[in-house]
Amino acid sequence: MKRKIESRQGFFGATKHYDGQGRKIGESRPGFFGTVNHYDKNGRKVGETRPGFFGDNHYDRNGRRIGSTKQGFFDTENHYDSRGRKKGYTRSGLFGTKKTWLDD
């Protein structure tokens, strides 16, 4: 079963993330040197994304690599776990939104 997340661009580069029922589940904010910091709905940092040579690499709050994202075809981003198994994808929606589907 896939879990749906909708992301909407906010002010000052922040992106807010919502679950399938429209409840806020987190936020991402730009950091230094192309990194993006990720926070839960309570504002606690849960990880970050850093640009890599073949795509973006995702790390948990302790700095362990937990996955990656690589550009696919037709404005799709594919998401992989730390072992390289595909776990989901993201597509652009209307008005600058992005919709992500992830395996549970």
N, CA and C atoms as a LAMMPS dump frame, in Angstrom:
ITEM: TIMESTEP
0
ITEM: NUMBER OF ATOMS
312
ITEM: BOX BOUNDS ff ff ff
-5.0000000000000000e+02 5.0000000000000000e+02
-5.0000000000000000e+02 5.0000000000000000e+02
-5.0000000000000000e+02 5.0000000000000000e+02
ITEM: ATOMS id mol type element x y z
1 1 1 N 0.841 -1.179 0
2 1 2 C 0 0 0
3 1 3 C 0.883 1.238 0
4 2 1 N 0.499 2.23 -0.752
5 2 2 C 1.275 3.467 -0.851
6 2 3 C 0.652 4.546 0.028
7 3 1 N 1.516 5.314 0.666
8 3 2 C 1.143 6.44 1.509
9 3 3 C 1.334 7.706 0.688
10 4 1 N 0.349 8.599 0.691
11 4 2 C 0.403 9.819 -0.105
12 4 3 C 0.82 11.002 0.769
13 5 1 N 1.73 11.821 0.239
14 5 2 C 2.168 13.044 0.893
15 5 3 C 2.072 14.161 -0.134
16 6 1 N 1.493 15.295 0.268
17 6 2 C 1.436 16.456 -0.61
18 6 3 C 2.33 17.538 -0.021
19 7 1 N 3.163 18.134 -0.865
20 7 2 C 4.094 19.172 -0.431
21 7 3 C 3.768 20.474 -1.13
22 8 1 N 3.734 21.554 -0.34
23 8 2 C 3.421 22.874 -0.884
24 8 3 C 4.519 23.854 -0.51
25 9 1 N 4.972 24.593 -1.506
26 9 2 C 6.006 25.598 -1.303
27 9 3 C 5.437 26.732 -0.467
28 10 1 N 6.167 27.133 0.567
29 10 2 C 5.748 28.238 1.419
30 10 3 C 6.665 29.429 1.24
31 11 1 N 6.673 30.294 2.229
32 11 2 C 7.504 31.499 2.193
33 11 3 C 8.948 31.184 2.557
34 12 1 N 9.872 31.99 2.064
35 12 2 C 11.298 31.912 2.376
36 12 3 C 11.901 30.553 2.043
37 13 1 N 11.35 29.858 1.04
38 13 2 C 11.911 28.598 0.591
39 13 3 C 11.473 27.381 1.361
40 14 1 N 10.665 27.548 2.39
41 14 2 C 10.192 26.4 3.174
42 14 3 C 9.124 25.635 2.391
43 15 1 N 9.094 24.328 2.568
44 15 2 C 8.084 23.479 1.958
45 15 3 C 7.351 22.753 3.074
46 16 1 N 6.027 22.835 3.077
47 16 2 C 5.222 22.164 4.106
48 16 3 C 4.684 20.859 3.539
49 17 1 N 4.681 19.804 4.377
50 17 2 C 4.261 18.469 3.957
51 17 3 C 2.994 18.06 4.702
52 18 1 N 2.037 17.472 3.95
53 18 2 C 0.743 17.077 4.502
54 18 3 C 0.455 15.618 4.153
55 19 1 N -0.23 14.914 5.047
56 19 2 C -0.603 13.525 4.769
57 19 3 C -1.83 13.484 3.864
58 20 1 N -2.329 12.29 3.564
59 20 2 C -3.46 12.113 2.666
60 20 3 C -4.749 12.74 3.149
61 21 1 N -4.842 13.025 4.467
62 21 2 C -6.033 13.661 5.03
63 21 3 C -5.862 15.174 5.186
64 22 1 N -4.73 15.711 4.709
65 22 2 C -4.499 17.147 4.765
66 22 3 C -3.898 17.651 6.059
67 23 1 N -3.451 16.753 6.948
68 23 2 C -2.821 17.157 8.203
69 23 3 C -1.332 17.403 7.992
70 24 1 N -0.825 18.492 8.562
71 24 2 C 0.608 18.8 8.438
72 24 3 C 1.419 17.734 9.164
73 25 1 N 2.413 17.166 8.447
74 25 2 C 3.272 16.154 9.058
75 25 3 C 4.719 16.612 9.168
76 26 1 N 5.05 17.745 8.55
77 26 2 C 6.422 18.228 8.64
78 26 3 C 6.68 19.401 7.732
79 27 1 N 7.963 19.788 7.718
80 27 2 C 8.386 20.934 6.934
81 27 3 C 9.852 20.754 6.545
82 28 1 N 10.202 21.259 5.385
83 28 2 C 11.592 21.24 4.921
84 28 3 C 12.036 22.673 4.653
85 29 1 N 13.271 22.98 5.084
86 29 2 C 13.799 24.327 4.895
87 29 3 C 15.197 24.251 4.298
88 30 1 N 15.532 25.2 3.409
89 30 2 C 16.862 25.176 2.807
90 30 3 C 17.944 25.434 3.85
91 31 1 N 19.079 24.751 3.656
92 31 2 C 20.249 24.942 4.514
93 31 3 C 21.383 25.525 3.691
94 32 1 N 22.605 25.242 4.099
95 32 2 C 23.777 25.745 3.399
96 32 3 C 24.261 24.762 2.341
97 33 1 N 24.878 25.276 1.284
98 33 2 C 25.52 24.477 0.236
99 33 3 C 24.583 23.463 -0.409
100 34 1 N 23.312 23.832 -0.589
101 34 2 C 22.358 22.974 -1.274
102 34 3 C 21.662 21.959 -0.4
103 35 1 N 21.948 21.919 0.901
104 35 2 C 21.263 20.964 1.774
105 35 3 C 19.845 21.441 2.056
106 36 1 N 18.997 20.501 2.453
107 36 2 C 17.637 20.808 2.882
108 36 3 C 17.453 20.116 4.231
109 37 1 N 17.024 20.875 5.238
110 37 2 C 16.786 20.33 6.573
111 37 3 C 15.321 19.963 6.712
112 38 1 N 15.045 18.799 7.319
113 38 2 C 13.679 18.299 7.46
114 38 3 C 13.277 18.275 8.935
115 39 1 N 12.043 18.713 9.197
116 39 2 C 11.524 18.821 10.557
117 39 3 C 10.173 18.116 10.648
118 40 1 N 9.867 17.558 11.827
119 40 2 C 8.556 16.945 12.023
120 40 3 C 7.523 18.034 12.31
121 41 1 N 6.276 17.63 12.544
122 41 2 C 5.207 18.614 12.737
123 41 3 C 5.404 19.465 13.984
124 42 1 N 6.262 19.007 14.926
125 42 2 C 6.534 19.757 16.148
126 42 3 C 7.787 20.624 16.053
127 43 1 N 8.415 20.656 14.875
128 43 2 C 9.582 21.495 14.671
129 43 3 C 10.911 20.869 15.049
130 44 1 N 10.931 19.568 15.368
131 44 2 C 12.184 18.875 15.691
132 44 3 C 12.839 18.386 14.409
133 45 1 N 14.145 18.614 14.295
134 45 2 C 14.866 18.171 13.098
135 45 3 C 14.904 16.643 13.064
136 46 1 N 14.502 16.076 11.916
137 46 2 C 14.486 14.616 11.764
138 46 3 C 15.489 14.132 10.724
139 47 1 N 16.094 15.05 9.974
140 47 2 C 17.077 14.638 8.978
141 47 3 C 17.405 15.752 8.018
142 48 1 N 18.151 15.369 6.981
143 48 2 C 18.508 16.344 5.949
144 48 3 C 18.772 15.634 4.635
145 49 1 N 18.715 16.423 3.571
146 49 2 C 19.021 15.952 2.223
147 49 3 C 20.214 16.74 1.717
148 50 1 N 21.166 16.019 1.131
149 50 2 C 22.36 16.656 0.562
150 50 3 C 22.464 16.272 -0.906
151 51 1 N 22.846 17.231 -1.759
152 51 2 C 23.007 16.901 -3.173
153 51 3 C 24.183 15.948 -3.37
154 52 1 N 24.014 15.003 -4.289
155 52 2 C 25.068 14.064 -4.647
156 52 3 C 25.321 14.104 -6.142
157 53 1 N 26.25 13.302 -6.614
158 53 2 C 26.608 13.298 -8.028
159 53 3 C 25.483 12.746 -8.905
160 54 1 N 24.806 11.683 -8.456
161 54 2 C 23.742 11.057 -9.248
162 54 3 C 22.35 11.359 -8.721
163 55 1 N 22.218 12.236 -7.764
164 55 2 C 20.927 12.57 -7.179
165 55 3 C 21.125 13.075 -5.768
166 56 1 N 20.053 13.131 -5.005
167 56 2 C 20.118 13.607 -3.63
168 56 3 C 20.22 12.43 -2.671
169 57 1 N 20.975 12.609 -1.591
170 57 2 C 21.11 11.591 -0.556
171 57 3 C 20.411 12.076 0.702
172 58 1 N 19.695 11.161 1.369
173 58 2 C 18.909 11.482 2.557
174 58 3 C 19.556 10.856 3.788
175 59 1 N 19.585 11.644 4.881
176 59 2 C 20.223 11.224 6.119
177 59 3 C 19.261 11.441 7.29
178 60 1 N 19.327 10.564 8.286
179 60 2 C 18.503 10.745 9.474
180 60 3 C 19.152 11.772 10.397
181 61 1 N 18.55 12.014 11.546
182 61 2 C 19.055 13.049 12.457
183 61 3 C 20.436 12.722 13.019
184 62 1 N 20.87 11.444 12.93
185 62 2 C 22.182 11.029 13.419
186 62 3 C 23.24 10.99 12.324
187 63 1 N 22.879 11.394 11.11
188 63 2 C 23.838 11.434 10.015
189 63 3 C 23.995 10.143 9.242
190 64 1 N 23.132 9.133 9.519
191 64 2 C 23.182 7.874 8.771
192 64 3 C 22.406 8.017 7.471
193 65 1 N 22.987 7.545 6.375
194 65 2 C 22.318 7.6 5.067
195 65 3 C 21.146 6.629 5.08
196 66 1 N 19.956 7.138 4.765
197 66 2 C 18.758 6.298 4.792
198 66 3 C 18.125 6.129 3.419
199 67 1 N 18.642 6.808 2.399
200 67 2 C 18.079 6.647 1.064
201 67 3 C 18.573 7.704 0.105
202 68 1 N 17.943 7.701 -1.08
203 68 2 C 18.323 8.654 -2.12
204 68 3 C 17.134 8.942 -3.02
205 69 1 N 17.256 10.012 -3.777
206 69 2 C 16.264 10.384 -4.784
207 69 3 C 17.007 10.663 -6.072
208 70 1 N 16.483 10.095 -7.169
209 70 2 C 17.085 10.3 -8.487
210 70 3 C 16.016 10.755 -9.458
211 71 1 N 16.406 11.624 -10.375
212 71 2 C 15.475 12.13 -11.384
213 71 3 C 15.084 11.016 -12.327
214 72 1 N 13.776 10.894 -12.58
215 72 2 C 13.263 9.924 -13.539
216 72 3 C 12.792 10.63 -14.796
217 73 1 N 11.919 9.978 -15.529
218 73 2 C 11.375 10.555 -16.756
219 73 3 C 10.141 11.392 -16.468
220 74 1 N 9.866 12.347 -17.363
221 74 2 C 8.626 13.13 -17.34
222 74 3 C 8.381 13.794 -15.99
223 75 1 N 9.378 14.498 -15.472
224 75 2 C 9.238 15.27 -14.234
225 75 3 C 8.889 14.388 -13.032
226 76 1 N 9.413 13.184 -12.999
227 76 2 C 9.223 12.274 -11.871
228 76 3 C 10.531 12.117 -11.126
229 77 1 N 10.453 12.078 -9.805
230 77 2 C 11.607 11.776 -8.962
231 77 3 C 11.356 10.422 -8.321
232 78 1 N 12.323 9.513 -8.405
233 78 2 C 12.194 8.185 -7.817
234 78 3 C 12.953 8.131 -6.498
235 79 1 N 12.342 7.513 -5.48
236 79 2 C 12.922 7.434 -4.145
237 79 3 C 13.355 6 -3.845
238 80 1 N 14.539 5.867 -3.239
239 80 2 C 15.126 4.56 -2.949
240 80 3 C 15.539 4.489 -1.486
241 81 1 N 15.516 3.277 -0.919
242 81 2 C 16.006 3.103 0.449
243 81 3 C 17.527 2.988 0.439
244 82 1 N 18.127 2.748 1.596
245 82 2 C 19.594 2.715 1.697
246 82 3 C 20.22 1.546 0.945
247 83 1 N 19.421 0.533 0.597
248 83 2 C 19.92 -0.617 -0.171
249 83 3 C 19.669 -0.48 -1.666
250 84 1 N 19.098 0.647 -2.078
251 84 2 C 18.867 0.877 -3.498
252 84 3 C 17.549 0.352 -4.027
253 85 1 N 16.645 -0.094 -3.15
254 85 2 C 15.323 -0.58 -3.586
255 85 3 C 14.365 0.594 -3.724
256 86 1 N 13.639 0.636 -4.838
257 86 2 C 12.69 1.725 -5.064
258 86 3 C 11.568 1.654 -4.031
259 87 1 N 11.298 2.801 -3.379
260 87 2 C 10.278 2.875 -2.335
261 87 3 C 9.139 3.819 -2.672
262 88 1 N 9.26 4.584 -3.768
263 88 2 C 8.192 5.511 -4.118
264 88 3 C 8.628 6.491 -5.18
265 89 1 N 7.773 7.472 -5.422
266 89 2 C 8.045 8.473 -6.448
267 89 3 C 7.302 9.759 -6.129
268 90 1 N 7.741 10.855 -6.762
269 90 2 C 7.122 12.17 -6.621
270 90 3 C 6.858 12.734 -8.008
271 91 1 N 5.698 13.368 -8.155
272 91 2 C 5.342 14.057 -9.392
273 91 3 C 4.848 15.451 -9.058
274 92 1 N 5.083 16.381 -9.958
275 92 2 C 4.607 17.752 -9.769
276 92 3 C 3.1 17.796 -9.952
277 93 1 N 2.453 18.608 -9.12
278 93 2 C 1.021 18.804 -9.202
279 93 3 C 0.71 20.217 -9.677
280 94 1 N -0.486 20.661 -9.404
281 94 2 C -0.916 21.996 -9.803
282 94 3 C -0.409 23.046 -8.825
283 95 1 N -0.204 24.25 -9.322
284 95 2 C 0.147 25.415 -8.514
285 95 3 C 1.401 25.205 -7.676
286 96 1 N 2.398 24.507 -8.219
287 96 2 C 3.665 24.333 -7.522
288 96 3 C 3.685 23.252 -6.459
289 97 1 N 2.606 22.48 -6.34
290 97 2 C 2.593 21.4 -5.361
291 97 3 C 3.317 20.186 -5.916
292 98 1 N 3.701 19.29 -5.033
293 98 2 C 4.275 18.008 -5.428
294 98 3 C 3.531 16.927 -4.673
295 99 1 N 3.289 15.808 -5.342
296 99 2 C 2.612 14.681 -4.708
297 99 3 C 3.56 13.493 -4.688
298 100 1 N 3.73 12.914 -3.506
299 100 2 C 4.633 11.807 -3.304
300 100 3 C 3.843 10.588 -2.857
301 101 1 N 4.193 9.424 -3.406
302 101 2 C 3.619 8.152 -2.974
303 101 3 C 4.771 7.27 -2.514
304 102 1 N 4.691 6.792 -1.27
305 102 2 C 5.743 5.957 -0.686
306 102 3 C 5.167 4.634 -0.216
307 103 1 N 5.941 3.573 -0.362
308 103 2 C 5.539 2.282 0.182
309 103 3 C 5.585 2.341 1.695
310 104 1 N 4.614 1.73 2.325
311 104 2 C 4.61 1.637 3.794
312 104 3 C 5.509 0.536 4.267
